[in-house]
Amino acid sequence: MDLSTTSVTLLCLVGAIVVIVIIFLMNAIRVVPEYQRLVVFRLGRCLGDRGPGLILLIPIIDRAVRVDLREQVREIPQQTSITKDNAPIAIDFLWYYKVLSPTDSVLQVGNFELAAQGMATTTLRSVIGGILLDDVLSERETINSILRTRLDEVTGRWGVKVTNVEIREIIPPRDVQDAMNRQMSAERIRRAVVTESTGTREAAINVADGERQSAVLRAEGEKQSAILRAEGEKAAQLLRAEGYAAALERIFSVANTIDQKTLTLQYFETLKSMAANPSTKYIFPMEFTSLLSGFMHGQGEKKEG
């Protein structure tokens, strides 16, 4: 009985030792990712940042604070600010930061995110208070740059770098929104009128240009047509002249084969047809007597023969 009790006691003692060793190792061994660092304090004294990789700590004696080195984004809730011309305006924005010095981010400020958020709020109101309402609505990039610069000046001593500030929404007063809506409506109407007038002008120009081109084409066509007609008439006249010339040559060649008597008889027949009309005037050519004498001479030779 005493042996079994002793064995159980030993087993419990060994188990307790094992549990203590496991808890000790769990508290002593830390695995730090690449994007994190451990700021180690030993008995309250800062030993600096450790990591990445496997880090060994002394339980109870050492205390570690994890710091994320990745770029972070935080939202500044909507804040009501007063512009330079006393117009209330609601603005919310995002700010991006990155821890450059893990040790300073732990030692120099208790909660740098909360401190930076309060600083961003006061800085926003200070910046907006020096800008007119119209400039606030139209110069977001300028305001973003001013906010980033001022926040970075403050957070720099905490080992934190403000990388960017982006205004997400600007809500002007209701009367300003109404005025802006009316202005946008007027601008849209103006653009529509300008677009319509530009379209009408371009259409008129296109029509006039089309008519001009059409007139030019018609004139060019009429010119070509006139040239073709003239060339056709020229060719026809040449052909007629050639026909006349060929006919005359044919007549002349045939006339050369006709004797004087046949020509004289034909001449008489022509005069006879001219005499058929009562109003015809008789014309005796000068060679009539020679023709007649020739004809009579021919008749006399015929009788002698």
KERO-275215 format. One record per residue: residue number from 1; x, y, z of N, C-alpha, C in turn; residue in one letter. Coordinates in Angstrom, 1 decimal, padded with zeros to 4 digits. Example, Ala and Ser with C-alpha at 12.3 -4.5 7.8 and 13.67 -1.06 7.14 Angstrom:
<martors>
1:013.2:-005.7:007.8:012.3:-004.5:007.8:013.2:-003.3:007.8:A
2:012.8:-002.2:007.1:013.7:-001.1:007.1:012.9:000.0:007.9:S
</martors>
This chain:
<martors>
1:000.8:-001.2:000.0:000.0:000.0:000.0:000.9:001.2:000.0:M
2:001.9:001.2:000.8:002.8:002.4:000.8:003.5:002.5:-000.5:D
3:003.8:001.4:-001.2:004.5:001.5:-002.4:003.7:002.1:-003.5:L
4:002.4:001.7:-003.6:001.6:002.3:-004.6:001.3:003.8:-004.3:S
5:001.2:004.2:-003.1:001.0:005.6:-002.8:002.3:006.4:-003.2:T
6:003.4:005.8:-002.9:004.7:006.5:-003.3:004.8:006.6:-004.8:T
7:004.3:005.6:-005.5:004.4:005.6:-007.0:003.5:006.7:-007.6:S
8:002.3:006.8:-007.0:001.3:007.8:-007.5:001.9:009.2:-007.2:V
9:002.5:009.3:-006.1:003.1:010.6:-005.7:004.2:011.0:-006.7:T
10:005.0:010.0:-007.0:006.1:010.3:-007.9:005.6:010.6:-009.3:L
11:004.5:009.9:-009.8:003.9:010.2:-011.1:003.3:011.6:-011.1:L
12:002.7:012.0:-010.0:002.1:013.3:-010.0:003.2:014.4:-010.0:C
13:004.3:014.1:-009.3:005.4:015.0:-009.3:006.0:015.2:-010.6:L
14:006.2:014.0:-011.3:006.8:014.1:-012.6:005.9:014.8:-013.6:V
15:004.6:014.5:-013.5:003.6:015.2:-014.4:003.6:016.7:-014.1:G
16:003.7:017.1:-012.9:003.7:018.5:-012.6:005.0:019.2:-013.1:A
17:006.1:018.4:-013.0:007.3:019.0:-013.6:007.2:019.1:-015.1:I
18:006.7:018.1:-015.7:006.5:018.2:-017.2:005.6:019.4:-017.6:V
19:004.5:019.6:-016.8:003.6:020.7:-017.2:004.4:022.0:-017.0:V
20:005.1:022.1:-015.9:005.9:023.3:-015.6:006.9:023.6:-016.7:I
21:007.5:022.5:-017.2:008.5:022.7:-018.2:007.9:023.1:-019.5:V
22:006.7:022.5:-019.8:006.0:022.9:-021.1:005.5:024.3:-021.0:I
23:005.0:024.8:-019.8:004.6:026.2:-019.7:005.8:027.1:-019.8:I
24:006.9:026.6:-019.2:008.1:027.4:-019.3:008.6:027.6:-020.7:F
25:008.6:026.5:-021.5:009.0:026.5:-022.9:008.1:027.4:-023.7:L
26:006.7:027.3:-023.4:005.8:028.1:-024.2:006.0:029.5:-024.0:M
27:006.3:029.9:-022.7:006.6:031.3:-022.4:008.0:031.8:-022.9:N
28:008.9:030.8:-023.0:010.3:031.2:-023.3:010.5:031.2:-024.8:A
29:009.8:030.4:-025.6:010.0:030.3:-027.0:009.0:031.2:-027.7:I
30:009.4:032.1:-028.6:008.5:032.9:-029.4:009.0:032.8:-030.9:R
31:008.0:032.6:-031.7:008.3:032.6:-033.2:007.8:034.0:-033.8:V
32:008.7:034.8:-034.3:008.3:036.1:-034.8:008.3:036.1:-036.3:V
33:007.2:036.4:-036.9:007.2:036.5:-038.4:008.0:037.7:-038.9:P
34:008.2:037.6:-040.3:009.1:038.6:-040.9:008.5:040.1:-040.7:E
35:007.2:040.2:-040.7:006.6:041.5:-040.6:006.3:042.0:-039.2:Y
36:006.8:041.3:-038.2:006.7:041.7:-036.8:008.0:041.8:-036.1:Q
37:008.0:042.5:-035.0:009.2:042.6:-034.1:008.7:042.5:-032.7:R
38:009.6:042.0:-031.8:009.3:041.9:-030.4:010.2:043.0:-029.7:L
39:009.6:043.9:-029.0:010.3:044.8:-028.1:010.4:044.2:-026.7:V
40:011.6:043.8:-026.3:011.8:042.9:-025.1:012.2:043.8:-023.9:V
41:011.6:043.6:-022.8:011.9:044.3:-021.5:012.3:043.2:-020.5:F
42:013.5:043.4:-019.9:013.9:042.5:-018.9:014.0:043.2:-017.6:R
43:013.1:042.8:-016.7:013.0:043.5:-015.4:012.8:045.0:-015.5:L
44:012.0:045.3:-016.6:011.7:046.7:-016.8:012.6:047.5:-017.7:G
45:013.8:046.9:-018.0:014.8:047.5:-018.8:014.6:047.1:-020.3:R
46:014.6:048.0:-021.2:014.3:047.7:-022.6:015.6:047.2:-023.2:C
47:015.5:046.0:-023.8:016.6:045.3:-024.5:016.6:045.6:-026.0:L
48:015.6:046.3:-026.5:015.5:046.6:-027.9:014.6:045.6:-028.6:G
49:014.5:045.7:-029.9:013.6:044.8:-030.6:014.3:043.6:-031.1:D
50:013.6:042.5:-031.2:014.1:041.2:-031.5:013.2:040.6:-032.7:R
51:013.9:039.8:-033.5:013.2:039.2:-034.6:013.7:039.6:-036.0:G
52:013.2:038.9:-037.0:012.3:037.8:-037.0:013.0:036.4:-036.7:P
53:012.1:035.4:-036.6:012.7:034.1:-036.3:012.3:033.6:-034.9:G
54:013.2:032.7:-034.4:013.0:032.1:-033.1:013.6:032.9:-032.0:L
55:012.8:033.3:-031.0:013.3:034.2:-029.9:013.1:033.5:-028.6:I
56:014.1:033.5:-027.8:014.1:032.8:-026.4:014.0:033.9:-025.4:L
57:013.0:033.8:-024.5:012.7:034.7:-023.4:012.8:034.0:-022.1:L
58:013.1:034.7:-021.1:013.1:034.2:-019.7:011.7:034.5:-019.1:I
59:011.0:033.4:-018.9:009.6:033.7:-018.3:009.7:034.4:-017.0:P
60:008.7:035.2:-016.8:008.5:036.1:-015.6:009.5:037.2:-015.6:I
61:010.7:037.0:-016.0:011.7:038.1:-016.0:011.6:039.0:-017.3:I
62:011.4:038.3:-018.4:011.3:039.1:-019.7:009.8:039.3:-020.1:D
63:009.6:040.5:-020.6:008.2:040.8:-021.2:008.4:041.3:-022.6:R
64:007.6:040.9:-023.5:007.7:041.2:-024.9:006.5:041.9:-025.4:A
65:006.7:042.9:-026.3:005.5:043.7:-026.9:005.7:043.5:-028.4:V
66:004.6:043.0:-029.0:004.7:042.8:-030.5:004.3:044.1:-031.2:R
67:005.1:044.3:-032.3:004.9:045.5:-033.1:004.8:045.1:-034.5:V
68:003.7:045.5:-035.2:003.5:045.1:-036.6:004.2:046.2:-037.5:D
69:005.1:045.7:-038.4:005.8:046.7:-039.3:005.1:046.9:-040.6:L
70:004.0:046.3:-040.9:003.3:046.5:-042.2:002.6:047.8:-042.2:R
71:002.4:048.3:-043.4:001.6:049.6:-043.5:000.2:049.4:-043.1:E
72:-000.3:050.3:-042.3:-001.6:050.2:-041.7:-002.5:051.3:-042.2:Q
73:-003.8:051.1:-042.1:-004.7:052.2:-042.5:-005.7:052.3:-041.4:V
74:-006.0:053.6:-041.0:-007.0:053.9:-040.0:-007.9:054.9:-040.5:R
75:-009.1:054.9:-040.0:-010.2:055.8:-040.4:-010.4:056.9:-039.3:E
76:-010.4:058.1:-039.7:-010.7:059.2:-038.8:-012.2:059.5:-039.0:I
77:-013.0:059.3:-038.0:-014.5:059.5:-038.1:-014.8:060.9:-038.6:P
78:-016.0:061.0:-039.1:-016.5:062.3:-039.6:-016.4:063.4:-038.6:Q
79:-015.7:064.5:-039.0:-015.5:065.6:-038.1:-016.1:066.9:-038.7:Q
80:-016.7:067.7:-037.9:-017.3:069.0:-038.4:-016.3:070.1:-038.1:T
81:-015.9:070.7:-039.2:-014.9:071.8:-039.1:-015.5:073.1:-039.7:S
82:-014.9:074.2:-039.3:-015.4:075.5:-039.8:-014.4:076.1:-040.8:I
83:-014.8:076.4:-041.9:-013.9:077.0:-042.9:-013.5:078.4:-042.6:T
84:-012.7:079.0:-043.5:-012.2:080.4:-043.2:-013.4:081.3:-043.4:K
85:-014.4:081.0:-044.3:-015.5:081.9:-044.4:-016.7:081.4:-043.6:D
86:-016.4:080.8:-042.5:-017.4:080.4:-041.4:-018.5:079.5:-042.0:N
87:-018.1:078.6:-042.8:-019.1:077.6:-043.3:-018.8:076.2:-042.6:A
88:-019.8:075.6:-042.0:-019.6:074.3:-041.3:-019.5:073.2:-042.4:P
89:-018.6:072.3:-042.3:-018.4:071.3:-043.3:-017.9:070.0:-042.6:I
90:-018.5:068.9:-043.0:-018.2:067.6:-042.4:-017.2:066.8:-043.3:A
91:-016.1:066.3:-042.7:-015.1:065.7:-043.4:-014.7:064.4:-042.7:I
92:-014.5:063.3:-043.4:-013.8:062.1:-042.8:-012.7:061.7:-043.8:D
93:-011.7:061.1:-043.3:-010.5:060.7:-044.1:-009.8:059.5:-043.5:F
94:-009.0:059.0:-044.4:-008.2:057.8:-044.0:-006.7:058.2:-043.9:L
95:-006.0:057.7:-042.9:-004.6:057.9:-042.9:-003.8:056.6:-042.8:W
96:-002.7:056.6:-043.6:-001.9:055.4:-043.7:-000.5:055.6:-043.0:Y
97:-000.1:054.6:-042.2:001.2:054.8:-041.5:001.9:053.5:-041.5:Y
98:003.2:053.6:-041.2:004.1:052.4:-041.1:005.1:052.7:-040.0:K
99:005.3:051.6:-039.1:006.2:051.7:-038.0:007.7:051.5:-038.6:V
100:008.5:052.5:-038.3:009.9:052.4:-038.8:010.8:052.0:-037.6:L
101:010.4:052.4:-036.4:011.2:052.1:-035.2:010.3:051.4:-034.2:S
102:010.3:050.1:-034.1:009.5:049.4:-033.1:009.7:049.9:-031.7:P
103:011.0:050.1:-031.3:011.3:050.5:-029.9:010.7:051.9:-029.6:T
104:010.9:052.8:-030.5:010.4:054.2:-030.2:008.8:054.2:-030.2:D
105:008.2:053.3:-031.0:006.7:053.3:-031.1:006.2:052.8:-029.7:S
106:007.0:052.0:-029.0:006.6:051.5:-027.7:007.0:052.4:-026.5:V
107:008.2:053.0:-026.6:008.8:053.8:-025.5:008.3:055.2:-025.6:L
108:008.1:055.8:-026.7:007.9:057.3:-026.8:006.4:057.7:-026.6:Q
109:005.5:056.7:-026.8:004.1:057.1:-026.7:003.4:055.8:-026.2:V
110:002.3:056.1:-025.3:001.6:055.0:-024.8:000.8:054.2:-025.8:G
111:000.0:054.9:-026.6:-000.8:054.3:-027.7:-000.7:055.3:-028.9:N
112:000.2:055.0:-029.8:000.5:056.0:-030.8:-000.7:056.1:-031.8:F
113:-001.5:055.0:-032.0:-002.7:055.1:-032.8:-003.7:056.1:-032.3:E
114:-004.0:056.0:-031.0:-004.9:056.9:-030.4:-004.4:058.3:-030.4:L
115:-003.1:058.4:-030.1:-002.5:059.8:-030.1:-002.5:060.4:-031.6:A
116:-002.2:059.5:-032.6:-002.2:060.0:-033.9:-003.6:060.4:-034.4:A
117:-004.6:059.7:-033.9:-006.0:060.0:-034.3:-006.4:061.3:-033.7:Q
118:-006.1:061.6:-032.4:-006.4:062.9:-031.9:-005.6:064.0:-032.6:G
119:-004.4:063.7:-032.9:-003.6:064.7:-033.6:-004.2:065.0:-035.0:M
120:-004.6:064.0:-035.7:-005.2:064.1:-037.0:-006.5:065.0:-036.9:A
121:-007.3:064.8:-035.9:-008.5:065.5:-035.7:-008.3:067.0:-035.5:T
122:-007.4:067.3:-034.6:-007.0:068.7:-034.4:-006.3:069.4:-035.6:T
123:-005.5:068.6:-036.3:-004.8:069.1:-037.4:-005.8:069.4:-038.6:T
124:-006.8:068.5:-038.7:-007.8:068.7:-039.8:-008.5:070.0:-039.5:L
125:-009.0:070.2:-038.3:-009.7:071.5:-038.0:-008.9:072.7:-038.2:R
126:-007.6:072.6:-037.9:-006.7:073.7:-038.1:-006.5:074.0:-039.6:S
127:-006.3:073.0:-040.4:-006.1:073.2:-041.8:-007.4:073.7:-042.5:V
128:-008.5:073.1:-042.2:-009.8:073.6:-042.8:-010.1:075.0:-042.4:I
129:-009.7:075.4:-041.1:-010.0:076.7:-040.7:-009.3:077.8:-041.4:G
130:-008.3:077.5:-042.2:-007.5:078.5:-042.9:-007.8:078.4:-044.4:G
131:-008.8:077.7:-044.8:-009.1:077.5:-046.3:-010.6:077.9:-046.5:I
132:-010.8:078.6:-047.6:-012.2:078.9:-048.0:-013.0:077.7:-048.4:L
133:-014.3:077.8:-048.3:-015.2:076.6:-048.6:-014.9:076.1:-050.1:L
134:-014.9:077.1:-051.0:-014.7:076.7:-052.4:-013.4:075.9:-052.6:D
135:-012.3:076.4:-051.9:-011.0:075.7:-052.0:-011.1:074.3:-051.3:D
136:-011.8:074.2:-050.3:-011.9:072.9:-049.6:-012.5:071.9:-050.6:V
137:-013.5:072.3:-051.4:-014.2:071.4:-052.3:-013.4:071.1:-053.5:L
138:-012.5:072.0:-053.9:-011.8:071.8:-055.2:-010.3:071.5:-055.0:S
139:-009.8:071.6:-053.8:-008.3:071.3:-053.6:-008.1:070.2:-052.5:E
140:-008.6:069.0:-052.9:-008.4:067.9:-051.9:-007.0:067.5:-051.8:R
141:-006.3:067.5:-053.0:-004.9:067.0:-053.0:-004.1:067.9:-052.1:E
142:-004.3:069.2:-052.2:-003.5:070.1:-051.3:-003.8:069.9:-049.9:T
143:-005.1:069.7:-049.5:-005.4:069.4:-048.1:-004.8:068.1:-047.7:I
144:-004.8:067.1:-048.5:-004.2:065.8:-048.2:-002.7:065.9:-047.9:N
145:-002.1:066.7:-048.8:-000.6:066.9:-048.6:-000.3:067.6:-047.3:S
146:-001.1:068.7:-047.0:-000.9:069.4:-045.7:-001.1:068.5:-044.5:I
147:-002.2:067.8:-044.5:-002.4:066.9:-043.4:-001.3:065.8:-043.2:L
148:-000.9:065.2:-044.3:000.2:064.2:-044.2:001.5:064.8:-043.7:R
149:001.8:066.0:-044.1:003.0:066.7:-043.6:003.0:067.0:-042.2:T
150:001.9:067.5:-041.7:001.8:067.9:-040.3:001.7:066.6:-039.4:R
151:001.0:065.6:-039.8:000.9:064.4:-039.0:002.3:063.7:-039.0:L
152:003.0:063.7:-040.1:004.3:063.1:-040.1:005.3:063.8:-039.2:D
153:005.2:065.1:-039.1:006.1:065.8:-038.2:005.9:065.4:-036.8:E
154:004.6:065.1:-036.4:004.4:064.7:-035.0:004.7:063.3:-034.8:V
155:004.3:062.4:-035.7:004.5:060.9:-035.5:006.0:060.5:-035.7:T
156:006.8:061.4:-036.3:008.2:061.1:-036.6:008.9:060.8:-035.4:G
157:008.7:061.5:-034.3:009.4:061.2:-033.0:008.9:059.9:-032.3:R
158:007.9:059.4:-032.8:007.4:058.1:-032.2:007.9:056.9:-033.1:W
159:008.7:057.2:-034.1:009.2:056.1:-034.9:008.1:055.6:-035.9:G
160:007.1:056.5:-036.2:006.0:056.1:-037.1:006.1:057.1:-038.3:V
161:005.9:056.5:-039.5:005.9:057.3:-040.7:004.5:057.4:-041.3:K
162:003.9:058.6:-041.5:002.6:058.7:-042.1:002.9:058.7:-043.6:V
163:002.4:057.7:-044.3:002.7:057.6:-045.7:001.7:058.3:-046.6:T
164:000.5:058.4:-046.2:-000.5:059.0:-047.0:-001.8:059.4:-046.2:N
165:-002.4:060.4:-046.7:-003.7:060.9:-046.1:-004.7:061.1:-047.3:V
166:-005.9:060.5:-047.2:-006.9:060.6:-048.3:-008.2:061.0:-047.7:E
167:-008.7:062.2:-048.1:-010.0:062.6:-047.7:-011.0:061.8:-048.5:I
168:-011.9:061.1:-047.7:-012.9:060.2:-048.3:-014.2:060.9:-048.7:R
169:-014.7:061.8:-047.9:-015.9:062.4:-048.1:-016.0:063.8:-047.5:E
170:-016.5:064.7:-048.3:-016.7:066.1:-047.8:-018.2:066.4:-048.0:I
171:-018.8:066.8:-046.9:-020.3:067.1:-046.9:-020.5:068.6:-046.6:I
172:-020.7:069.4:-047.6:-021.0:070.8:-047.3:-022.3:071.1:-046.7:P
173:-022.6:072.3:-046.3:-024.0:072.6:-045.8:-025.1:072.4:-046.8:P
174:-026.3:072.3:-046.3:-027.4:072.0:-047.2:-027.6:073.1:-048.3:R
175:-027.5:074.4:-047.8:-027.7:075.5:-048.8:-026.6:075.5:-049.9:D
176:-025.4:075.1:-049.4:-024.3:075.0:-050.4:-024.5:073.9:-051.4:V
177:-025.0:072.8:-050.9:-025.3:071.6:-051.8:-026.4:072.0:-052.8:Q
178:-027.5:072.8:-052.3:-028.5:073.2:-053.3:-027.9:074.1:-054.3:D
179:-027.1:075.1:-053.9:-026.4:076.0:-054.8:-025.5:075.2:-055.8:A
180:-024.8:074.2:-055.3:-024.0:073.4:-056.2:-024.8:072.7:-057.2:M
181:-026.0:072.1:-056.8:-026.9:071.4:-057.7:-027.4:072.3:-058.8:N
182:-027.8:073.6:-058.4:-028.3:074.5:-059.4:-027.2:074.9:-060.3:R
183:-026.0:075.1:-059.8:-024.8:075.4:-060.7:-024.5:074.3:-061.6:Q
184:-024.6:073.0:-061.2:-024.3:071.9:-062.1:-025.4:071.8:-063.1:M
185:-026.7:072.0:-062.7:-027.8:072.0:-063.7:-027.6:073.1:-064.8:S
186:-027.2:074.3:-064.3:-026.9:075.4:-065.3:-025.8:075.0:-066.2:A
187:-024.7:074.4:-065.6:-023.6:074.0:-066.4:-023.9:073.0:-067.4:E
188:-024.8:072.0:-067.0:-025.2:071.0:-068.0:-026.0:071.6:-069.1:R
189:-026.9:072.5:-068.7:-027.7:073.1:-069.8:-026.8:073.9:-070.7:I
190:-025.9:074.6:-070.2:-025.0:075.4:-071.0:-024.2:074.5:-072.0:R
191:-023.7:073.4:-071.4:-023.0:072.4:-072.3:-023.9:071.8:-073.3:R
192:-025.1:071.6:-073.0:-026.0:071.0:-074.0:-026.3:072.0:-075.1:A
193:-026.5:073.3:-074.7:-026.7:074.3:-075.7:-025.5:074.5:-076.6:V
194:-024.3:074.5:-076.0:-023.1:074.7:-076.7:-022.9:073.5:-077.7:V
195:-023.2:072.3:-077.2:-023.1:071.1:-078.0:-024.1:071.1:-079.2:T
196:-025.3:071.5:-078.9:-026.3:071.6:-079.9:-025.9:072.6:-081.0:E
197:-025.5:073.8:-080.5:-025.1:074.9:-081.5:-023.8:074.4:-082.3:S
198:-022.9:073.7:-081.6:-021.8:073.2:-082.4:-022.2:072.2:-083.4:T
199:-023.1:071.3:-083.0:-023.6:070.3:-084.0:-024.3:071.0:-085.1:G
200:-025.1:072.0:-084.8:-025.8:072.7:-085.9:-024.8:073.4:-086.9:T
201:-023.8:074.0:-086.3:-022.8:074.7:-087.1:-022.1:073.7:-088.0:R
202:-021.7:072.6:-087.4:-021.0:071.6:-088.1:-021.8:071.0:-089.2:E
203:-023.1:070.8:-088.9:-024.1:070.3:-089.9:-024.2:071.3:-091.1:A
204:-024.3:072.6:-090.7:-024.4:073.6:-091.8:-023.2:073.6:-092.6:A
205:-022.0:073.5:-092.0:-020.7:073.5:-092.7:-020.7:072.2:-093.6:I
206:-021.1:071.1:-093.1:-021.1:069.9:-093.9:-022.0:070.0:-095.1:N
207:-023.2:070.6:-094.9:-024.2:070.8:-096.0:-023.6:071.7:-097.0:V
208:-023.0:072.8:-096.6:-022.4:073.8:-097.5:-021.3:073.2:-098.3:A
209:-020.5:072.4:-097.6:-019.3:071.8:-098.2:-019.8:070.7:-099.2:D
210:-020.9:070.0:-098.8:-021.5:069.0:-099.8:-022.0:069.7:-101.0:G
211:-022.7:070.8:-100.8:-023.3:071.6:-102.0:-022.1:072.1:-102.8:E
212:-021.1:072.6:-102.2:-020.0:073.1:-103.0:-019.3:072.0:-103.8:R
213:-019.1:070.9:-103.1:-018.5:069.7:-103.9:-019.4:069.2:-105.0:Q
214:-020.8:069.2:-104.7:-021.7:068.8:-105.7:-021.7:069.8:-106.9:S
215:-021.6:071.1:-106.6:-021.5:072.1:-107.7:-020.3:071.9:-108.5:A
216:-019.2:071.7:-107.8:-017.9:071.5:-108.5:-018.0:070.2:-109.4:V
217:-018.6:069.2:-108.8:-018.7:068.0:-109.6:-019.6:068.2:-110.8:L
218:-020.7:068.9:-110.6:-021.6:069.2:-111.7:-020.9:070.0:-112.8:R
219:-020.2:071.1:-112.4:-019.5:071.9:-113.3:-018.4:071.1:-114.1:A
220:-017.7:070.2:-113.3:-016.7:069.4:-113.9:-017.4:068.4:-114.9:E
221:-018.6:067.9:-114.5:-019.3:067.0:-115.5:-019.7:067.7:-116.7:G
222:-020.3:068.9:-116.5:-020.7:069.7:-117.7:-019.6:070.0:-118.6:E
223:-018.4:070.4:-117.9:-017.2:070.7:-118.7:-016.8:069.5:-119.6:K
224:-016.8:068.3:-118.9:-016.4:067.1:-119.6:-017.4:066.8:-120.7:Q
225:-018.7:067.0:-120.4:-019.7:066.7:-121.4:-019.6:067.7:-122.6:S
226:-019.3:069.0:-122.3:-019.2:069.9:-123.4:-018.0:069.6:-124.2:A
227:-016.9:069.2:-123.5:-015.7:068.8:-124.3:-016.0:067.6:-125.2:I
228:-016.7:066.6:-124.6:-017.0:065.4:-125.4:-017.9:065.7:-126.5:L
229:-018.9:066.6:-126.3:-019.8:067.0:-127.4:-019.0:067.7:-128.5:R
230:-018.1:068.7:-128.1:-017.3:069.4:-129.1:-016.5:068.4:-129.8:A
231:-015.9:067.5:-129.1:-015.0:066.5:-129.8:-015.9:065.7:-130.8:E
232:-017.1:065.3:-130.3:-018.0:064.5:-131.2:-018.4:065.3:-132.4:G
233:-018.7:066.6:-132.2:-019.1:067.4:-133.4:-017.9:067.6:-134.3:E
234:-016.8:067.8:-133.7:-015.5:067.9:-134.5:-015.3:066.7:-135.4:K
235:-015.5:065.5:-134.7:-015.3:064.3:-135.4:-016.3:064.1:-136.5:A
236:-017.6:064.5:-136.2:-018.7:064.4:-137.2:-018.4:065.3:-138.3:A
237:-018.0:066.5:-138.1:-017.7:067.4:-139.2:-016.6:066.9:-140.0:Q
238:-015.6:066.4:-139.3:-014.5:065.8:-140.1:-015.0:064.6:-141.0:L
239:-015.8:063.8:-140.4:-016.4:062.7:-141.2:-017.2:063.2:-142.3:L
240:-018.1:064.2:-142.0:-018.9:064.8:-143.1:-018.0:065.4:-144.2:R
241:-017.0:066.2:-143.8:-016.1:066.8:-144.7:-015.4:065.7:-145.6:A
242:-015.0:064.6:-144.9:-014.3:063.6:-145.6:-015.3:062.9:-146.6:E
243:-016.6:062.8:-146.1:-017.6:062.2:-147.0:-017.9:063.1:-148.2:G
244:-018.0:064.4:-147.9:-018.2:065.4:-149.0:-017.0:065.3:-150.0:Y
245:-015.8:065.3:-149.4:-014.6:065.2:-150.3:-014.6:064.0:-151.1:A
246:-015.0:062.8:-150.5:-015.0:061.6:-151.2:-016.1:061.6:-152.3:A
247:-017.2:062.2:-152.0:-018.3:062.3:-153.0:-017.9:063.2:-154.1:A
248:-017.3:064.3:-153.8:-016.8:065.2:-154.8:-015.8:064.5:-155.7:L
249:-014.9:063.8:-155.1:-013.9:063.1:-155.9:-014.6:062.1:-156.8:E
250:-015.6:061.4:-156.2:-016.3:060.4:-157.0:-017.0:061.1:-158.2:R
251:-017.7:062.2:-157.9:-018.4:063.0:-158.9:-017.5:063.4:-160.0:I
252:-016.3:064.0:-159.5:-015.3:064.5:-160.4:-014.8:063.4:-161.3:F
253:-014.5:062.2:-160.7:-014.0:061.1:-161.5:-015.1:060.6:-162.5:S
254:-016.3:060.6:-162.1:-017.4:060.2:-163.0:-017.6:061.2:-164.1:V
255:-017.5:062.5:-163.6:-017.7:063.6:-164.6:-016.6:063.6:-165.7:A
256:-015.5:063.2:-165.3:-014.4:063.1:-166.3:-014.7:062.1:-167.4:N
257:-015.5:061.1:-167.1:-015.8:060.0:-168.1:-017.0:060.4:-169.0:T
258:-017.7:061.5:-168.7:-018.9:062.0:-169.5:-018.4:062.9:-170.6:I
259:-018.9:062.7:-171.9:-018.5:063.5:-173.0:-019.2:064.8:-173.0:D
260:-018.8:065.7:-173.8:-019.4:067.1:-173.8:-020.8:067.1:-174.2:Q
261:-021.2:066.2:-175.0:-022.6:066.2:-175.5:-023.5:065.8:-174.4:K
262:-023.2:064.8:-173.6:-024.0:064.3:-172.5:-024.1:065.4:-171.5:T
263:-023.0:066.1:-171.2:-023.1:067.2:-170.2:-023.9:068.3:-170.7:L
264:-023.9:068.6:-172.0:-024.8:069.7:-172.5:-026.2:069.3:-172.4:T
265:-026.6:068.0:-172.8:-028.0:067.6:-172.7:-028.5:067.6:-171.2:L
266:-027.6:067.3:-170.3:-028.0:067.3:-168.9:-028.2:068.7:-168.5:Q
267:-027.4:069.6:-169.0:-027.5:071.1:-168.7:-028.9:071.6:-169.2:Y
268:-029.2:071.1:-170.4:-030.5:071.6:-171.0:-031.7:071.0:-170.2:F
269:-031.6:069.8:-169.7:-032.6:069.2:-168.9:-032.8:070.0:-167.6:E
270:-031.7:070.5:-167.0:-031.8:071.3:-165.8:-032.4:072.6:-166.0:T
271:-032.1:073.2:-167.2:-032.8:074.5:-167.5:-034.2:074.2:-167.8:L
272:-034.6:073.1:-168.4:-036.0:072.8:-168.6:-036.8:072.7:-167.3:K
273:-036.2:072.0:-166.3:-036.9:071.9:-165.1:-037.0:073.2:-164.3:S
274:-036.1:074.0:-164.5:-036.2:075.4:-163.9:-037.3:076.2:-164.6:M
275:-037.5:076.0:-165.9:-038.5:076.7:-166.6:-039.9:076.3:-166.3:A
276:-040.1:075.1:-165.6:-041.5:074.6:-165.3:-042.2:075.5:-164.4:A
277:-041.5:076.3:-163.6:-042.2:077.2:-162.6:-042.4:078.5:-163.3:N
278:-043.6:079.1:-163.3:-043.9:080.4:-163.9:-043.1:081.5:-163.4:P
279:-042.8:081.4:-162.1:-042.0:082.6:-161.5:-040.5:082.4:-161.7:S
280:-040.2:081.4:-162.4:-038.7:081.2:-162.5:-038.1:082.2:-163.5:T
281:-037.0:082.7:-163.1:-036.3:083.7:-163.9:-035.2:082.9:-164.7:K
282:-035.1:083.2:-166.0:-034.2:082.5:-166.8:-032.9:083.2:-166.8:Y
283:-031.9:082.4:-166.6:-030.5:082.9:-166.6:-029.8:082.2:-167.6:I
284:-029.2:083.0:-168.5:-028.3:082.4:-169.6:-026.9:082.6:-169.2:F
285:-026.2:081.5:-168.9:-024.8:081.7:-168.6:-024.0:082.1:-169.8:P
286:-022.9:082.7:-169.5:-022.0:083.2:-170.6:-021.6:082.1:-171.5:M
287:-021.4:080.9:-171.0:-020.9:079.8:-171.8:-022.0:079.1:-172.6:E
288:-023.3:079.7:-172.5:-024.4:079.1:-173.2:-024.2:079.0:-174.7:F
289:-023.7:080.0:-175.3:-023.4:080.0:-176.8:-022.4:079.0:-177.1:T
290:-021.3:079.0:-176.2:-020.3:078.0:-176.6:-020.8:076.6:-176.4:S
291:-021.7:076.4:-175.5:-022.3:075.0:-175.3:-023.2:074.7:-176.5:L
292:-024.0:075.8:-176.9:-024.9:075.6:-178.1:-024.1:075.3:-179.4:L
293:-023.0:076.1:-179.6:-022.2:075.9:-180.8:-021.6:074.5:-180.8:S
294:-021.2:074.1:-179.6:-020.6:072.8:-179.5:-021.6:071.7:-179.8:G
295:-022.8:072.0:-179.4:-023.9:071.0:-179.6:-024.2:071.0:-181.1:F
296:-024.3:072.2:-181.7:-024.6:072.3:-183.1:-023.5:071.7:-184.0:M
297:-022.3:071.9:-183.6:-021.2:071.3:-184.3:-021.2:069.8:-184.3:H
298:-021.6:069.3:-183.1:-021.7:067.9:-183.0:-022.8:067.3:-183.9:G
299:-024.0:068.1:-184.0:-025.1:067.6:-184.9:-024.7:067.6:-186.4:Q
300:-023.9:068.7:-186.7:-023.5:068.8:-188.1:-022.5:067.6:-188.5:G
301:-021.7:067.2:-187.6:-020.8:066.1:-187.9:-021.5:064.8:-188.0:E
302:-022.6:064.8:-187.3:-023.4:063.6:-187.3:-024.1:063.4:-188.7:K
303:-024.6:064.6:-189.2:-025.3:064.5:-190.5:-024.3:064.2:-191.6:K
304:-023.1:064.8:-191.6:-022.1:064.5:-192.6:-021.7:063.0:-192.6:E
305:-021.7:062.6:-191.5:-021.3:061.2:-191.4:-022.4:060.3:-191.9:G
</martors>
